[in-house]
Amino acid sequence: MSQLIPLLSEFLTKEELAAELRRNPRTLDRWAVLGIGPPRTRVGRHVLYRRASVQRWLLALEGSSERKGLTAR
């Protein structure tokens, strides 16, 4: 028998992503309003983040903060 992979296994909830980034979930909401956060998907009232998209977003931040003279906190 083949093992089924859960449909949403590639996605994180807002709370899960906030915990991984060590940020408040409301910070992710603020980033979305400002257009600076990772791409997100809405399913009804739920916000989901594809893990691969978040990783690409983080990689893009690596170079951009150095170019703008920003430092990591």
Residue, then its C-alpha position, 0 to 999 in steps of 0.5 A: m500500500s502507498q502512504l498518503i501524504p497529507l494535502l497541507s503538509e507543505f504549509l505552515t499556519k501563521e502561528e507555526l511560522a511565527a514560532e519558527l521565526r520567533r515573532n508574534p503572529r501579529t507581526l506576520d499580519r503587519w508584514a502582510v499589510l506592508g507588503i514585506g512578508p512572505p507570500r501567503t495563501r488564504v483558505g477561508r479565514h485561515v492563513l497558510y504559508r508554503r514552507a518553500s515560499v518562506q525559504r525563498w523569501l528568507l533567502a531574498l532577504e539575505g542580500s537585500s538587508e546588506r545592500k540597504g545597510l540594515t542589520a539583522r536583529 
